[in-house]
Amino acid sequence: MSGRTSRKQSTRVVVIGLGRFGGALARELVTHGSEVLAIDSDPHLVQQYSDELTHVAVADTTDMDALEQLGVPEFPHAVVGIGSNMEASILTTSLLSDFAIPRIWAKATSRRHGQILQRVGAHHVVLPEHDMGERVAHLVTGRMIDYIEFDTDYAMAKTSAPQAAIGRTLTASGLRRHFDITVVAIKHRDGEFTYATPETVVDEADQLIVSGRIEDVERFADMT
C-alpha cells in the first residue's frame, strides 16, 4: 500500500474499484479533504492513482481476509465502484455489510443489479449512466436549465420564469396552487440565487429553482 497524507482527516472513505466512476469519485473526495483508501485488483490502475490519493492498494475485494488486512472494517464510509464484474460487485458489497460499515454506497449497472446490491447490504445505490441519461434528456428538450431527481418521485429543476408570473408576487401568481410545486429560490438578472418568499416578485429573465413531484415539475417546466 502506498500514498500520501491527506490535508484533512475529517472523513474516512474506502473506494473499491478505480474505473471512471470510482477514480473520479476518489479524486473528488481527496480534493474535499477526505482520507481515501482506494482498492483495485488492477496494479496498473492502482499505480496510476498512487500519487493522487491518500492510500492505494492492490487486492481482491471479494476476499474477506484481504479487506481485513487493509483495515477496511474500520472505515465509516465505503463506495463500491465495480461496474464490469457484477459478481465481484455483489460479493464485495456483501462483505462490507458483514463488516457493519455504517454507510455503503454501491454503483449498479442496471435496476436489477441495484436491487440485488440493496438486498446484500448497500444503503445507497447509484446508477450513473441511467441517472445522467434522465438528466440530459430533460435538458436536451430545452424545457429546463438544470434538473435532478432525489427519489423515485421527487425532483428539483432550474427553469426560466413563466410569462404568467412576471410582474407578480409568487403568492399572486398562484404557481404553487396551480402546479403543486414550490419555488425554492429565485435569481434576478445579473444577480445570485436567493431564497424565495411569498412576497418575492418575479421579473422577466428571472430563473427559478422549483421542487415537487416529478410529474408536477415537468408539467410546470412545459409552460416556461
N, C-alpha and C positions, 0 to 999 in steps of 0.2 A: 504494500500500500504506500502511495506517495501523494504529495500535495503541498499546499501552502496554508498559511494561517489566515483565517477569516478576519475581517476588520471588526466584526461584531459577533457575539455568540448568543444572540437573543433567541434564535430559533434553530433547532437541530432537525434536519430532514435527510432521510436516506432516499435517494433516487435510483431506482433499479431499471436499467435499460437506457443506453445513451444514443438512441436513434434521434431523428429530427425533433420529436416531441420531448423526450427525456433530456436531450442535450440542451435544447433551448431553455427548458424549464430550470435545469440545474444552474445554467449561467445566470438566469434572471434572479434566482434565489440568492446566489452569491452576491450579485450586484446590490440586492436589498439587505445584505448583512447577515444572511443565514449561514450556519455551518452546514455544509453539504457533504455527505458521503455518497459518492456515485459508484455504482457497481454495474459491470457488464461482463459478459463471457468472452467478448472480443478484445484481445490485447491491443489491437491497433486503435480501436476507439478509446480505450482507457488511456493509452499513451497520448492520444490527441488532446484529451482534456486534462492531463496531469498538471499542467501549469496554470490552469484557469480555475479549478475547483478546490475546495478545502481538502478533501481526501478522495482518492480514486482507488479502485481495486478490481482485479480480475477474479471472478468467482462464478460458480454455478449456483444461481439463486434458488434452485429447486432442492438444494442440499441444506438441510437444517443446520448441520454442524458448521458448514462454511459461513452461514449467516451469523451464527452464534460467535464464531471466532472473530468476526469483524465488528462485533458489538451491536449488531442491528436491533436486538430486542430492547436496547436502552434508548432508542430514538423515539420521540413522541409523535413524529410525523413520518409517513412513508408514502412514496409515489411509485407505482408500478407502471413504467412506460413501455413495457414489452408489447410490441404490436404484431410482429411477424410469426411468433410462435405461441398459439393460443394455449397449448398445454402448459408451457412454461409460465405464461401469464397467470393462469388459474392456480397452478401449484404454488407459485411464489406468493400470490395473494393469500392463499390458504395458510401458508407458513407464517406470514406476517400476522394473520388473525390469531394463530395459535400462540404467538408471542404476546398477544393482547396489546398491540400497539394502538394507542388511542385514536389516531386519525390515519386512515388508509385511503388513499386515492388511487384509482386504477384506470388506465386507458383501455377502452374497448374498441374493437373494430366493427362491431355490429350491436344492435339492441339485444340480440340473443346472448352474445358474449357478455354484454354488460349485466344482464340478468344473472348469469352464472357467477360473475365476479361478486355481485352483491350477496348471492347465496353463500359463497365461501368466505365472506367477511369484509369485503370492501365497503367502506362507509360512503364513499362518493365515487361515481363512475363518470368518466369523461369520454365523450365521443367527438374528438376534434374534427374529423372530416365531416361528420353529419352536422354538428353544430355550426361549423363555418359555412357549410353549404346552405343551411337555412338562413343564416345571417346575410350572406351575399345575395341570395335570391330576393330577399326583401329590399336590399339596396339597389339591385340591378333594375327593379321595376321603377325606381325613381320616386317612389312614394315616401321613402324615409331617408334621412341623412345618416342615421345610425340605428342599430336595433340589437337587443339582447334578450334572450329568454332566461328566466330564473328558475322556472319549474315547468311542469308539463302544461300548465295553463296560465302562466303569468309572464308578462314581458314589460320592458321599458323601451321607448323609442324616442329618437330626436327627430322632430319634424318641423316644417315651416308652419307659421301661424295661419290658420284657415281664414279666408276672407270674411266669413261671417262674424269672427271675433274681433276684428280690427277696430280700434277706437272704443272698445267696450271693456269693462272690468270682467274678470273671469266669472264672477257671480252673474253679471248681466248677460254674458254670452251663453250661459247655460251649458257649457261643454260637458261638465260632469253629469248633469241631469239628462242630457240627450244622448250621450255616448258611453256613460258608465266608466269614464276614465278620470284619472286625477292628474292635473297639471302640477308636476313636482317642482319644476324650475323654468325660468324664462331668461332669454338672452336678447337684450335690445341691440340694435345696430351699433357696432364698434364697442360693445360693452362685454361684460362677462356674465356667466350664468349666476343667477341669484335665486333664492327661494321664492316661490310664487305664493301669493296670499289671495284671498277672495277679492281684495281691492286692487290687485295688480291690473293695470291697463295694458292691453295688447296693442302694439303698434305694427305698422307694416314692416315687413322684413324681419320680424322677430322670429326666434327659434324657440320651440317648446320641448321640454322633456316630459313625456306623459307615461303613466303606468296604468296597468289594468289587465284584465283577461286578454289573452292573445287575440281572440276574435274581435273584441271591442277596440283594442289598439289598432288592429289592421283596418277596421271599419272607419275609425277616426282618420287614419292616415290617408285613406282613399279620397277624403274630401279636401285635403290640403293641396 
